[in-house]
Amino acid sequence: AYIATLRQVASQRLAGQEVALARIDAGLQDIEESLKDKGNSTQGFLQLLDRFAARYIFQIEDNSDKLSERLAKLNAQHESILKAISELNLTNYGVTADQLREQANKAIEAQDAVGLSRLAAYVAALKDANDRPGVEAMKHLYFLTQHVQDKPLSYDLREQVSDIIARLSKTNAVFGGDDPAEPLFAPAILAKQAIELAHAQFNGKVDTRVGDKYKAITQAGEDGGPSILESNKSFTSEVLEDADKDKSLPVTNFEEDKASEASSSSDQSSSQSSSSSSTNVASDQKDETTSSN
């Protein structure tokens, strides 16, 4: 759709310049074929089209000063991330400083501003976990229990989040559990980022499949008590200060769509059963008429 839009814009801006339009069309075809052959990422593909449009359609010259300013900001952010990594205590966190540095270096080599920003947020969240592990564990548990049922989540992401909730609820940071919270900080932070991305990319299609890990946290507790999800959602809502509650995303519930699907399926089955019964009655009446004749 973007390529078609660029072709239309080019035809309007360069009306009558048949040679230039032919070159632009050929260039767009090459980019389109490159995407098919090499499997470029959507982000990389769009950036390539933007550069092509700026140079050949809008005829904007590269501004070396602005480019240098952008690179300077990326380099400064890269250095800031490396410094923050060096100050982390990652004992028992399941992630090493070398792994984080490698991610930072790859992002700066690719001039990936989005990747650097995401990594900066990840490192900052790890630092928060260093500074106050108990509160941060409950902050993550609050966020995950609030959003595990959100409609934008895929089946796999919902199962991943459900597993983290179950494991966090057993840590020494929550309900006086015995397990250490440190190994779960990295997965919880990444799960939060994945939920945010799922919301940003949500196309309205809800995945209503339910897995074992989700079932495990939503089934009633002993003697009909609250489920793991209900008890931890309630607990974190009560003990956390409002300032520590991340309410940046809307809360929805895929169970509504699941119930709607079940109702629709039930109505369809009833309709088919009624239709079948009507057909059988009509057949029986026909047989009786034939017999009497």
N, C-alpha and C positions, 0 to 999 in steps of 0.2 A: 504494500500500500504506500509506503514511504517513497519507493522508487517511482511509482506511478505519479505521485504528487510532484516529485522533483522534475519528471519529464514535462508535466503540465506547466510548472513554473518556468522552466527553461523555454518552452514554446512561447510563453507570454513575454518574457523578458528579452528574448533574442529572436523575436518575430522577423522573418525575412532573412535571417542569417543561416542559410541552409547548411553550409559547411560546418559551422560551429555546432549547430543542433545535431548533425550527424555524428560528430566527434563525441558530444556529450552522451548521445544514445548508445554509442559503442562502448564508452567508458562505463556507463551504468550496467550494460550487459555483462561486461567483464567482472565487475564487482559482484553482480548477482551470481555468476558462475563460480566465482571464488568462494562464495558462501556455501554453495552446494558441494564443491569439491573438497574444501578444507574444513568445513564444519566450524567456521568462526563463531565466537560467542556473539549473542545478540548485541551486547554493549559494544564490542569491537566493531561489529558490522555497522552499527549506527554512527559510531565515531568516524569510520572511514567514509561513509556517505556525507556526513557533515563537512569533513575536510574537502571532499570532492566538490560539493555544492558551493562552498565558500570560494574555492579557487576558480571554478569553471562556469558556474551559473551566476553567482552574485559578484564574482570577480573581485574578491576581497584579498588584498595582499597580506602576507604574514607580517605580523607586527613583532619584530624581534625583541623589542623592549618588554612587551606584555608577556611574551613567551619566557623571557629570562626571569621576569617577576614571578610567573607561575612556578617555574622550576625552583626558584629560590624558596618559595613558600613550601613546596613539597620536600625540599632538602631539609628545611628547618623542622618540619613536622617529623621527618624521618629521624633526625638527630634527637628530637624530643622523645620519640618513642624508644629509641635505643637507651637513652638515659633512664627512662622510667623502667625499662626492663631490667636494667642493672641494679635497680633498687628493690626489686621484688624478692620475696622469700617464697620459693615455689616447692618447698619440701612437702611431699605427699600430695601435690596438686595434679599429678598426672600429665604435666606439661613442663618442658624445660625452657630455660632462657635461650639456649641455642636454637630451639625450634621457633621461638618467637622472633629472634633476630633474623633467622632465615626468611620468615614471612615478610618482615619489614624490608629486607634487602631485595627480595623479589618484587615487592610492590614498588619500590623506588626505581628499580631498573626498568620496570614497565611503565613508569610514570602514572601509576594507578592511584589517583586521588581518592576514589571510593574505597579501595582496598586499604589504603593507609588510614583513612578515617575510621573504618570499621575496626582495624587492628588497634588503633589508639583507644577506642572505646572499650575494647576487650581488655587491654592492658590496664586501663584505669579501673575497670571493674575488679580485676585481680588485686589491684592495690587496695581497693576498698575492702576486699575480703581479708587481706593481710591486717588492715587496721582495726576492723571490728567484725570478726568472723561470725559471732552469734547473731548480730543484727542482720548482717548481709545474707546469712543462710535463710533467715525468716523473710527477708525482702524477696529473695528469689522464690521461696516457697509460696509467698503471697501472690506474686506475679503469675507463676505457673499454674496455681490452682484457680486463679481468676480466668485464665485464658486457655486451659487445656480443652475446653469444650467449644471454643470459638469456631465458627463456620469456615474461616479461611484455611484452617489446618488440614493437611493431608493425613491420610491414614497412618503413614510412617511417622510423621512428626508428632501426631497425637499419641502414638505408642511410645515414642522416645520421651516425650514430656511426662507421660503417665509413669514411666519407669523412674525418672528422676524424682518425681513427687513421692513415690513409694519409698525410695532410698533416702531422700532428705528427711522424711518423717521419722526415720529411725536413728538419726544422728544425735550426737550429744548437744547439738544446738537447739533441738526441738523436742519438747516433751521429756527431756532428760534421757534421751536414748543413749546407746552405747557406741554407735559407730562414729568415726571421725567425719567431719563435714568437708575437710579439705579436698578429698578426691572428687567431690561433686561440684565444686565451684566452677571449674572450667566448662563441664557439660551444661550446667545451668545457665551460664552466661551465653554460651553459643546457642542454646535452645531459645533463650529470650530473643537473640538477634534473628533466629530463624522464624520465630513467631512474628516479629515485626516485619520481616521480608514477606512472609505469607500474606499479611494484611495489605502490604503495599502492592502486591501482585495479584490480589484476589480478583477472579473474573466472575464471581457469582455462583460458580458451580460448587456445590457442597458434597464432600466425600462423607457419606453416612456409614461407611463400614466401621465395625467395632472389633477391636483386637483383645487378646487375653490380658494385656497389661492395663488397658483402660478398664476392662471389666473388673480387674482386681482392685482398683482404687475406688470403684463406684458401687461395689456390692456392699450390702448392709454388714455392719460389724457384728460382733458376738452379741447374742441375745437381742438381735434386732436393733442394735445401736447404730450411730451414724457411720457412714463409710469413711475410708481414709481421706477421700477428697473433701467430704463435708466437714469432717472434724478439723482438718488442717486449714481449710478455707476460713472457717469460723475462728479458729485460734489465732491465725496471723492477722485477721481483720481486727481482732480485739486488742492484741498486745502491741502492734506496731503504731508508731506515731503517724499522723497523716502525712507528714513530710517524707516518710519512708515508704509510702504506698505509691507505686508507679501506676498512675491511672491514664497513661498516655494513649492507650488503645481502647476502642469500644469493646464491651463484653457481649458476646452472643452465645447461642447454644445450638449446636448441630442436631441435638436430640429432637428439636422441634421439626426439622426437616425429615428426620428418621421416622418420627411418629406420623407425619403427613404421608410419607411413602407407604407405611404400613396400613394406614387408613384407606389410602387409594387402592392398594392391592386387595384389601379386604372387600371394598366396595365392588371392585372388578370381579372378584371371585363370586360374590353374592349375585351379581348381575348375570354372570355366566351360568351359575347354578339355577337361577330363576328362569333363564332362557331355556336351559336344558330341561327343566321340569315342565315348562309350557310345551316344549316340543314332544315330550313323552306323553303328556295328557292328550295332545292333539292326535298323536299316533294311536293311543289306546282307543280314543273315540272313533277313529277311522276303522280300527279293527272290529269294534263292536258293531258299527254300521254294516260292515262287510259281512259279518257273521249273521246278522239278522236278515240280511237280504238272501 
